[in-house]
Amino acid sequence: MNCLVVYDITDDGQRKRLATMLQTFGLARIQYSAFRGELNANDRAVLARRVSQFVNDGHDSIFIIPLCDRCTGTAEIISNSGACLVKDSSVQIV
């Protein structure tokens, strides 16, 4: 299932390590603190356990949001950066 992972981590080192971990799960960066990609239910559960180590103070948070095919197919990206942000032909870039 397509997933969106967004985070707000205050510590620079922790934030960089989290981004590296998300990439090892095959997720692609779509914004500075947002990644997207395919994760099955088991990988989502493993990821949720592993990323909890990066939430250290009262302001840190990580969201792992599963997206159904319909939601992914109707997503709209508004950006001056172009299609390089998203490699999914079903996404409309406005």
C-alpha positions in Angstrom: 0.0 0.0 0.0 1.2 3.5 -0.8 2.2 5.4 2.4 3.0 8.9 3.3 5.5 9.5 6.1 5.8 13.0 7.5 7.8 14.1 10.5 8.8 17.0 12.7 12.0 16.2 14.5 13.9 19.0 16.3 17.4 17.4 16.5 19.3 17.8 13.2 21.3 14.5 13.6 18.2 12.5 14.5 16.3 14.0 11.6 19.1 13.0 9.2 19.2 9.5 10.5 15.4 9.2 10.2 15.6 10.3 6.6 18.3 7.7 5.9 16.2 5.0 7.5 13.1 5.9 5.5 15.2 5.6 2.3 16.3 2.1 3.3 12.6 1.2 3.4 12.4 2.2 -0.2 10.6 5.5 0.4 11.3 8.6 -1.7 11.6 12.1 -0.4 8.8 14.3 -1.7 9.4 17.3 0.7 12.1 18.1 3.2 10.3 16.2 6.0 8.0 14.0 3.9 8.5 10.6 2.2 6.2 8.4 0.1 6.4 4.9 -1.2 5.0 1.4 -1.1 5.0 -0.5 2.2 3.1 -3.7 3.0 1.4 -4.1 6.4 4.4 -5.9 7.9 6.9 -3.2 6.8 4.6 -0.5 8.1 4.6 -2.2 11.5 8.4 -2.7 11.5 8.9 1.0 10.4 6.5 2.2 13.2 8.6 0.4 15.8 11.9 1.5 14.4 11.1 5.2 14.0 9.8 5.5 17.6 13.5 5.9 18.7 13.6 9.3 16.9 10.8 10.9 19.0 12.7 12.3 21.9 11.0 15.4 23.1 7.5 16.7 23.5 7.6 18.4 20.1 8.8 15.5 17.9 6.3 13.6 15.9 6.2 11.1 13.0 3.1 10.2 11.0 2.8 7.0 8.9 -0.3 7.4 6.8 -1.5 4.6 4.5 -3.0 5.9 1.3 -5.6 3.8 -0.7 -5.2 3.6 -4.5 -8.1 6.0 -4.9 -6.5 8.6 -2.7 -3.2 8.2 -4.4 -4.8 8.4 -7.8 -6.6 11.6 -7.1 -3.7 13.4 -5.4 -2.8 16.8 -6.8 0.7 18.2 -6.4 1.1 22.0 -6.7 4.7 22.8 -7.2 7.1 24.8 -9.3 9.6 21.9 -9.0 7.8 19.8 -11.6 7.3 16.1 -11.8 10.6 15.1 -10.3 8.9 15.2 -6.9 6.5 12.3 -7.9 7.2 9.4 -10.1 3.6 8.3 -10.4 1.8 8.9 -13.7 -1.6 8.8 -12.0 -0.7 12.0 -10.0 -1.7 15.3 -11.6 0.8 18.1 -11.1 -1.0 21.5 -11.3 
